[in-house]
Amino acid sequence: MVMLVTGNARPIAADSRLVLRVGGAESNVAVSLARLGHRTRWVSAVGKDPFGRIILDELTDAGVDVSWVTTDDAASTGLYAKDPHGESTRVYYYRGGSAASRMDVTHLNPLSAQGARVVHISGITPALSEDCRGLTHAVVGDRVLGPAAVSFDVNYRPGLWPVSEAADELAVIARQADIVFVGRDEAETLWGTASPEAVRALLPEPRTLVVKDGATGATAFGPDGASWADALRVNVVEPVGAGDAFAAGWLSGWMRGLDSERALRLGHLMASRAVQIVGDCPQAPTQDEIRRHLDLEQEKR
């Protein structure tokens, strides 16, 4: 989608000056992974309008392959607005009937994921339409895109669907994924689980489950047990997008072969950069910065 947000990260008012950015859960992850040096591809749909062109240009400039994106002549590109209030932000969606919401399983071609190590999708996609819900199940449950590991970020958005509809659906999808990201607070909202351990008890199937606890830290449950890493303390400008940046950092660490704790720390490093900007996609640290950060943190233990 294209995103509107105040340039000074203040609440929207009659005299606000709004800036246009590009956002969206899966595309945010693709951009951040590309900036971290990985080959990424984004599969989606945009409208035949200036906003669709802006999205494709920006993702291409970031190094994301958009060759499998379709342009829908009969639908518009989705839009949303962020209304910041300190360390919290309310999001307003204007995406009913958008090009992305009209996607279905016919948009999925195994060739688009050929050679991929991981396919990432979020819980926002099944909330867009029944067809998008079917597409999500085809990716996560039926594995129509091939043998790549499937990463699923629960990413519950109450503005898109109520808990009564989302809770069971998102749990079913999460249980079929290989890697799952979920916030402790959203898990409690959806499933009544008050702790990371309770979330793991509810979702024992994924090989790796990462439970994020906001500014406190995150726990990863995997074949070798549980790992924890503290979040980094930074001044928060606007928090939306931090979860996507975290997922990209963790996935980058996983693909680099880092141990669980260091992958969590790389996730926190990316998230800390995301909360310091008004957009969703931060510039990535250099490889030297990543090595210094991870080595320093390792030495402190």
Buried (B, 14 or more C-beta within 10 A) or exposed (E): BBBBBBEEBBEBEEEBEEEEBBBBBBBBBBBBBBBBBBEBBBBBBBBBBEBBBBBBEBBBEBBBBBEBBBBBEEBBBBBBBBBBEEEEBEBEBEBEEBBBBBBBBEBBEEEBBEEBEBBBBBBBBBBBBEBBBBBBBBBBBEBBBEEBBBBBBBBBBEEBBEBEEBBEBBBEBBBBBBBBBBBBEBBBBBBEBEBBEBBBEBBEEBEBBBBBBBBEBBBBBBEEEBBBBEBBEBEBBBBBBBBBBBBBBBBBBBBBEBBBBBBBBBBBBBBBBBBBBBBBBBEBBEEEEBEEBBEEBEEEE
